[in-house]
Amino acid sequence: MPERFDLFIRIAPKDRIRLGIAMACLARWKSDPLVRMRVLVPSEIKLAEPWTFRDYLDLSWEACIPFENFHFGTRQYADEHTETEPYLMVDDDEMPLGANWVEHAVNLWQLYNANRKYVMMVGRSALRAEDVTQHHERLRTSGLEVEEMPYWWGCPYMSYRGAVPYGEFKGPADKQDPIVSDWAIKNNKKQALCMGLYYNHFGLSFSQVQPALYGRF
């Protein structure tokens, strides 16, 4: 088992509130001794200039991905360049809850996915509006640590190299999860929900993939 696990984080703030959220989430993920931070930014980056990471967090970006396909391009980059199993993919508005989040996540992977039963294992949103267990009886009454997802979910997730052919996918950012879901259903692929692996989604209502919300602050 590696000493640290690759954690790819997608940074793309389009206004100052999203920049503040990104900086806080970056700092929290970087504080975890089990991760190797790998920062991905859009090639058209403006607010989040590299000096922001370097001066405040001792971080610089690893790769620039064209914004027009940032949602799939970042996933493809992580899938092709990871050096660990599992690797983690997170967005810049997701804050892990609990001091040992990554350790817990990796333990769940090793316990429930050593045979790659799932192509992806995802965290659980602490926001009731996003908590998938509120909408499915099986999940709502479950006492298990890991449950198969009834539909597809996005970041934060754990996966392994070659699990999903992201380079084949096309479509807008706000349709990325349904597009992956269609592929998964067609190919009989499964995703798991880690029931106790909570995170805060600070970017809800300040989405990067809804242009009407750009530049509000």
N, C-alpha and C positions, 0 to 999 in steps of 0.2 A: 504494500500500500504506500502511495507517495506521501511525503511529509506535508506537502501542500497541494491543493486542488485548483485547477484553472477556474477562475471566475471572470467571465466576460461581462462587462457592463456597458450598456448602450447609453451614450450621453448625447442629447440633442435639444438642449433648452432653447426655446424661442422667445422667452420673456424673462423678466427678472425673478418672478416668483418661482418659475421652473428652474432657474439657475440656482437659487437658494436651496430648493429641494434637492437638486442633484448634488450639490456640494455636501449637504448633510448626509445623504445616503452613501455617497462615495467614502466619506470619512468613516462611517459605521462599518461598511464592508471591509475597508482597508485595515480596520483595527483587529479583524479576526486573524489569528496566527495560522489558521489552516488554509488560507486562500492566497493564490498568486493573482494579483490584480492585472487584468488585461483590458484596457480602456479602448472602446471603439467610438469614433465620432464621425459625423457626416463631413464630406469633403467641403461643403459649403458653410462650415461652422462659423458663427459670428460671436454671440455672447460668450460662449464657453471656449475662449481662446486657450491654447495649451499652457500659457503662463499661469492661468488660474489654478490648474491642477499642480503644476510644478512648484509654485511658490507657497501654496497653502497646504498641500497634501503630499508633496514629494512624489507626484505622479505625472506622467506624460502619456499622451495617447499612443496606442500601438499601431492603429490602422485607420485610414479615412475611407469611408464607404459612401458612394453617391447617394444623396438624400432621396432621390426618386425611387430607389429600391432599398432604402436603409433597413426596412423591417425584415426583408428576407435576406438581404446581403450580409447583415450582421450575423444572422443565424448560420448562414452558409460559411462565413469566415470562421466562426467558432467551431463548427463541425469539422472543418478541414484543417484547423491549426491547433486544436487541443492536443495536449500531451498527457492528459489524465483521464481516468474513468472512475467515477463520473466527472464531467465538467459541469459548471453552473453557468446559466445565462440569466441575467437580471436587467431590469430597466432602471433608469436613473431616478425613479420616484418610488422605489420599493425599499422599505426599511425592515430588516429582519427583527422579529420580536424574540427576545431571549438571548442571553449571553453566549449560549452554545448552539446557535442555530445551525451553523455549517456542520459541526460535529454530529448533531442530531440527524441532519439531512443525509450525510454520508453513511451513518450507521443504518438508517432505513434502507438506503440503496443496497448496501451489502447484505442486509438481512432478507430483503424482499425482491431484489432484482439482480442477484448475482448471475442468474441464467438469462438475463435480458428479456424477461417476460414482457416488460414495458419498454417502449421506446423513449418514454419520458416520465419523470415523476415531478409533480408540481406542488408548490406551497399552497396554503389556504389563506385567503384574505380574511383579515380581522374585521373588515367592514361588513356589516350585516347585509347591505345592499348588494354586495358582490359574493357573499358566502354561498357557494353552490349547494351546501347541505340544507339550506333553507327551502330549496325548491325540489328536493328529491327525498322521498320517504326512506329509501334504503340508506342514504347517507345520513339523514337527520337522526335516525335511530341506531346507527352503527356504533359498535364499541371497539372496532378494529383500528389499528394504527394506520393501515393503508387500505384504500378502497379503489376499485376500478372506476374511472370517471365515466359518467353517462354521456358527456360531450367534451369537446376539446377546450383546453385552457391554455393561456400563454405563460409569460414569465411571472415569477421566477421558477425556473425548472432545472432539473438535472437530466443529462442525457449522455450518450456515448457517440464516438466518431462513426459516421456513416448511418446513423439511425434513421434520419429523415432526409430525403433528397431536396433540400431547400433551393438548390440551383435550378430546379425545374418549375418552381412556382412563380406565378405572375398575378398581380392584382394589387389594389390599394391597401394602404396600411391598416385601415379599420376593418378590413376583411381577411387579415392574415390568419387568424385562428380558424374561421370557417373553412378557408382554403386548405389548411393543413388537416382539418377534421375530415373533409371530403376525401382526401388522399388516404387518411388512416382507415376510414370505414371501407373504402374500396379495397384496401390491401390487408384488412383484418389486423391492423396494428392497435395496440392498447396504450392507454395513458393511465397513470395512477395518481390519486390525490393523497398527500400525506396529511392525515387528519389533524394532527397536533402541531404542524409546522406553520405557524402563523406569521404573517407579515402585514405591515401597514402600507396601504396604497395611497400615498400622499397626493398623487397627481390626478385623482378622480375629480372631474369637473374642470381640470386644467389640461386636457388631453393634447398631446403633441400631434395626434392624427386627425384632429378636427380643426381645419383652417379657420373656422369662425372664432375660435378661442385664441388665436395667435395674437401676441402683442397687447394683451389687455392691461398689462401693468407696466 
